[in-house]
């Protein structure tokens, strides 16, 4: 347990940040998963814009690294291109 007032405050703020980061990360992963599990190219394309938006937002908020965001977006693009033909 924290001993100082500052440590107590850090514990509270860390918990709040953890919850906020978790919601961002979860929504991003759900959007990515929706694209990767789609069978048709049209469905994947529609979901790709939403997934890109969520990945970019997570990277901007430093929930994920910029390179991880680029890698994820590349993976989604390759998947959609493979579905198209």
C-alpha positions as CSV (number, residue, x, y, z in Angstrom):
1,X,0.0,0.0,0.0
2,X,1.1,3.5,-0.6
3,X,2.7,5.4,2.3
4,X,2.7,9.0,1.0
5,X,0.0,11.2,-0.2
6,X,1.6,11.4,-3.6
7,X,1.8,7.7,-3.9
8,X,-1.9,7.4,-3.0
9,X,-2.8,9.9,-5.7
10,X,-0.6,8.1,-8.3
11,X,-2.5,4.9,-7.5
12,X,-5.8,6.6,-8.1
13,X,-4.7,8.2,-11.3
14,X,-3.0,5.0,-12.6
15,X,-6.3,3.1,-12.1
16,X,-8.2,5.7,-14.0
17,X,-5.7,5.7,-16.8
18,X,-5.7,1.9,-16.9
19,X,-9.5,1.8,-17.4
20,X,-9.4,4.5,-20.1
21,X,-6.6,2.7,-21.9
22,X,-8.3,-0.6,-21.7
23,X,-11.5,0.8,-23.4
24,X,-9.4,2.3,-26.2
25,X,-7.4,-1.0,-26.7
26,X,-10.5,-3.2,-26.5
27,X,-12.5,-1.1,-29.1
28,X,-9.4,-1.1,-31.4
29,X,-9.0,-4.9,-31.1
30,X,-12.7,-5.5,-31.7
31,X,-12.6,-3.4,-34.9
32,X,-9.5,-5.1,-36.2
33,X,-10.9,-8.5,-35.4
34,X,-14.1,-7.7,-37.3
35,X,-12.1,-6.9,-40.4
36,X,-9.9,-10.0,-40.1
37,X,-12.9,-12.3,-39.6
38,X,-14.9,-10.9,-42.5
39,X,-15.4,-13.2,-45.5
40,X,-16.4,-10.7,-48.1
41,X,-14.3,-7.8,-49.5
42,X,-17.1,-5.3,-49.2
43,X,-17.6,-6.1,-45.5
44,X,-13.9,-5.9,-44.8
45,X,-13.6,-2.6,-46.7
46,X,-16.4,-1.1,-44.7
47,X,-14.9,-2.2,-41.4
48,X,-11.4,-1.2,-42.4
49,X,-12.0,2.6,-42.2
50,X,-13.4,2.2,-38.7
51,X,-10.5,0.0,-37.7
52,X,-7.9,2.4,-39.1
53,X,-9.6,5.2,-37.2
54,X,-9.4,3.3,-33.9
55,X,-5.8,2.2,-34.5
56,X,-4.7,5.7,-35.2
57,X,-6.5,7.0,-32.2
58,X,-4.9,4.4,-29.9
59,X,-1.4,5.3,-31.3
60,X,-2.1,9.0,-30.9
61,X,-3.0,8.4,-27.2
62,X,0.1,6.3,-26.8
63,X,-1.9,3.2,-25.9
64,X,0.0,1.4,-28.6
65,X,3.3,2.2,-30.3
66,X,3.3,4.1,-33.6
67,X,5.1,1.1,-35.3
68,X,2.5,-1.3,-33.9
69,X,-0.2,0.9,-35.4
70,X,1.5,0.9,-38.8
71,X,2.0,-2.9,-38.6
72,X,-1.7,-3.4,-37.8
73,X,-2.9,-1.2,-40.6
74,X,-0.6,-2.9,-43.0
75,X,-1.9,-6.3,-41.9
76,X,-5.5,-5.1,-42.4
77,X,-4.7,-3.7,-45.9
78,X,-3.1,-7.0,-47.0
79,X,-6.1,-9.0,-45.7
80,X,-8.5,-6.8,-47.7
81,X,-6.4,-6.9,-50.8
82,X,-6.3,-10.7,-50.6
83,X,-10.1,-10.8,-50.3
84,X,-10.5,-8.6,-53.3
85,X,-8.5,-10.9,-55.6
